[in-house]
């Protein structure tokens, strides 16, 4: 019963998290003058992979590998264009 309750607490936030993530991506794409459609297949593959595997095993990238050098490069690049994203990136990679 407790597990179901916890799922019910977090589930309503999923659309908000997805929409917020897409909003951040749109800001970056707009600045680079890249059409949003470029991300469609990547986004669909990411969601599909999370269902085929599980979200923990589906994760890839420098945070999963513990690649601190790449993470720091990403932060420098991101913050050079979007300084407000520094704490966001650092907090998300901890998840």
C-alpha positions, 0 to 999 in steps of 0.5 A: 500500500505504501509503495502505491501511495508513493507512486501516486504522489510522484506520478502527477509531476511527470508531465511537468518534468517533461515539459520543463525539460523540453522548455530548457531544450527549446531555449538552447535550440532557439539560441542555436537556431536549430529546429525542435524536430531535430530532437524528436527521434532522440526523445522518442528513443529515450522514452522507449529505452526507459520502458524497455530497460528501466530508467536506471539502466537506460541512463547513459552519459558522463554522469553514469560513467563518472566522467568528471572531465566531460561533466565540467566541460558540459557545465562550462559550455552550458553556463557560458550561454545559460548561466542560470542552468549551472545549479540545475545541471549539477543537481540533475546529474546527482540523480 
